[in-house]
Amino acid sequence: MTGARAETPSRWCIVVADAAGPTWRVSDSINAQWAPVQYCGLGKPTTMLQKALHRAGRISNAAHVMVTAAEVHRSHWQDALWFMRADHRFVSESPGWSLLTTAAAVLSIAARAPTALITILPARCYVADEWTLTVALDRALSERSILADGIATLGMVSAEFGVDEDYLVLSAPDGRPTDAVAFTSKRPGEWLSQNLVRRGAVVASGIYLGYARSLASMLYKYWPALTRRILRHLRQSVVRSVENRIPPALAQGELRAVSRPFWDHPAWMPLRALRVANCGWSSLCSVRAIERIVSPQSNPLQTRDTMPEYGCLNHEQIT
């Protein structure tokens, strides 16, 4: 029993709260301040960032949760992170550099626990059905075959179209619990979205899971020089109880030159999608998507009763 327990990988979470996105009112007051949507409640008393932190707490203990944030938005996130060790915060000096701060958090975990399981949770991921997502995450983290050959993501089965989503286009099924991702279609038009979904595509949740060593290897593969600079920066600057300051200048133009995120590149490390029943929208990329959520007649789960049961989904695949 002791030996089995020792082999169980530790679970870590990175909550990405500095991704660029639309702004919205922090509260329902007409005079309320506007802020990036992850710091807003969308009619609820709990902000999207706080919900993402609660989500992370169900996956790992508080000592294994890290957050990325931008200095310019400190007034919106500082109080929500009161419980978190300062050195578990990765703060960028300017907004829009979440890839850089997230990479730093991944490498920080990989340096101390290469066998750890990391879940990357976007704070802008709107979830209407937490139970469905909880079950899916627990399955993905518990079944080793799902993460055996690389990185996994969750793909929501779409119940409606035109909400500014990205879509995962899947390869032919191979009898495994996950489907190989052929490519990601970035916010296609509504007519194309309908066609993609009819042929088996799923909504990109923005949630990624993988072993720390796998994620670190991916970073070395695509950005070897940048990865070495981040590690050098962390070795020289990390102090317990002091926030990690990640200056955008560290990238020296490398990330700006990248036209596509790493999961859109030809796969040298397979990305596979675990399909889950519709439980919300993947991320909020436009004001139009936010308006659909806060609108009284909007119900992202309105077709849930007609959806297949979780784990028994069957769709025509891209050929």
N, C-alpha and C positions, 0 to 999 in steps of 0.2 A: 504493500500500500504506500509506504514512504517513497519507494523508488518511482512508482507511477505518478505520485504527486510532484516529484522533482522534475519529471519530464514534461509536465504541463507548462506550455509557454505562458509567460506573463502577458497580460492584455494592456495595451496603451491606447489612448485616444488623442487625436489632434483636432480641436475644434477650430475651423478656419473662419475667423470673424473679420478679416480685413480684405475680403474679395470685393472688387468694385461692383457697384450695383445701383439701382434706383434709390431715391430717397422717399420718405413718407413721414407723416406726422407721428411724433413720439407718443402722443396721447390723442384722445378723441376731441380735445378742445380745439376750437377753430383757431385759437391763437397759439397753439402748441408749436414748439420748435420742430423743424424738419431734420431728419438724420438718415443715414443709410438704413435700409429696411431691416437689416438684422438686429438693429437696436430698437425696433418698434414692436408694439404688441398686436397691431392690426385688430383693434377692438377688444383685445384681451389684456388682463393686468400683467401677464408674463410676456416678456419680450422673446423674440425668436432666438436670440443668443442664450437667454436663460433656459429655454426649452432644449436647445442643443446641449447645454451643459448637463441638464438632467438626463438627457439621452446618453451622454458619455458616462455619467455616473452609474447607469445600469449595466454598462459594458465592463468598466474597470473601476478600481477604487480611486478616490480623489487624488492620491499621490501619483497616479499614473495618467493624469489628464494634463495636456498642454493646450495653449491657445495662441493663435496668431492675431495680432491687432495692429492698428495704425495709430501712431502718436497723435495725429490730428483729431482723432475721435476719442481720445482718452476720457473725456467727460461722460461719454456714453457707456463705456465698458468697465471703468475702474471699480465702481461699486459692485458690479456683478461678479467680479473676480476677487473679492475680498478674501475668500477662503483658499486661494491658490498660491503656492509658492511663487515668489517673484521670478525665480530662475526658470519657471515653467511657462513664462510669458515671452513670446517672441514678437518684438515690437519693431515695426518698420518706421523709418523717419518720414515716409510719405505714403499715401494710400495707393492701392492698385498693384502692390507687389506681393500678393499672397503666395505666388509660386516660390518666391525667394524665401519668405519666412517659413512656409510649410516645408521646404527642402531642408532648412536649418533645423527645424524641429525633428524631422525624420532622421537626419544624421546624428542629432544629439541622442536620440533613443538607440539607434543602431550602434553607437559607440559604447554604450553601457550594457545593452541587452540585445545582441544581434538575433537571437531566436524569438524575440518578443513578437506578438501579433499586434499590428497597428491598424486602427480604424480611423480613417480621415472623414470627419463629419463637417459638412458645410453649415455654417450658422444660418444661411439663407434657404436651407431646405425646409419647405413648408410641409408639415405632416398633419393630416387630418385624422389619421387612425394610427395612434402610437403602438397599439397592440400588434397589428400586422407587421409593422417595421421591427418591433422588438423580437418577434418570432423569427423573422428573416435574418436579422443580425445574429441572433443566438445560433441559428443553424449554420450560417456561414462561418462563424468563429469556432464552432464545435466539431464540424465534419472536416477532418483534415484533407480529404480528397478534393474539397472545393478550392483550397489554396495550395494544392500540391505542386502545381506547375507555373506559378506566377502570381498575378494580381487579379483579384475579383472585384466586381462592382455589382450593385443592385440595380435591376431594371424593372421599373414599374409598368405593369400592363395598363395601357392607356384606355380610359373610359370616354374621353372626349378629345377634341383636337383644338389647335389654334391658341394655345396658352404659352407661346414663346418657349417651347421645350426643345431640348436636344434629344436626338433619338439614337439608340444603339441599334445598328443594323447587324443582325446575327448571321453566322454561317449555318450550314446544314446541321441538324441535330446529330449527335454522336452517341446518344445513350447515357451521357454523364449527367450529374446533377446540375451542371451549369452549361451554358452555350457559349461557344467561341464568338468573340466580337470581331466582325469583319472591318467595320469602321464606324465612326460617329458622324451623324448628319447634324450639323450645327444650325439650330433654329430655322428649319426649312419652312417654306410657305405652307398655308393650310392644305391646299390640294395635294402637295407632296407628302405632308404629314399623314393624311388619310391613306394614301397609297402605301407608305412605309409600314403603317400599323397593320393594314390588311394583310401585308406580306410577312408579318411576324416581328417587326421592329418593336422595341420597348423604350419607354422614356428613361433617359439617363438620370439617375438619382443624384449624381455628384458624390456619392458615398463610395469610397475605395477601401479595400482591405488587403493586407499582405504582411508577410513576415518582414521584420525590419531589415534583414540582410537582402531580401529581394528588392525592396524599395530603394535601399542604398545602392545596390548594383545597377538599378535602372538609372539613377542619377549619374553614376560614374559613366555609364554607357553613353548617355546623351550630352552631358556637360562635364567632362573630366576635369578641366581646368577650374571651372566654377565650383565644383564639388570640393576640390582641394582647397580653394580659397575659403569656402565656408567653414571647413573643418579647422583650418588654421585660425580663422577668426574666432571660432568657438573655443579653441584651446587657449587663446590669448586673452579672451575677454570674459569667459564665463566665471562668475563668482556666485557662490551660494547666497540666496536672498537678494540678488540683484537681477533686474530684468535683462534679458538678452536684447541688445540693440542691434538690429540688422540694417545697416545703411544700404540703400539701393545702389550706391556707387560700387558696392562689392561685386555686382554683376558686370560692371564695365561694358555695358552694351550687349552682353551675350544673350540675355533673355529677350531684349527688344528685337534681336535678329531672328528669333525663333517664330516662325509664322504659325505653327500649330503646337498645341500642348502635347505632352509626351504620349498620351493615350491615342493620338491620331496618327502617330508614326507607324510605318510597317512593323508589325509585332516581332521583335526578337525574343520578348518574354510574353507569352500569351496572356491576353486579357479576356477573362470569361465573366459572363453575366448570370447571376442567379435571379430568376424572374420571380417577382412578388405581385400580389394583387394590388390594385390601385389603392393607394393610401394617402394621396395628396399630390402635390406638384413638386418637381425636382428642385427647382430654384426659382427665385424671383428676379427675372432679368429685365423687366420693363414695368412701367406704371400700369399698363393694360392688364398684366397678370395679377398685380396687387388688387386692382379694382375688381377683378373677378372673384377674389377671395373675400373681400370686405363687403361685397354686394349682398344684401339680404337674401336674394333669390339664388345666390350661387351656392351649390353644394357639390364639392369635388367627389363625393362618394354616392351621388344620386343613382348611379347605375350599378352600385356594388352588389345588389341582390341578384343581378344577372351575370356577375363575374364568376369564372370557374373558381373552385376552391384552391387555396394556396397549396402548392406542391403538385397540382394536377392540371397544370396549364398546358394547352396544346394549340399551337398556331401554325399556319402555313409559313414556311421559312423562305428566306431569300435563296434563290438558286443561282 
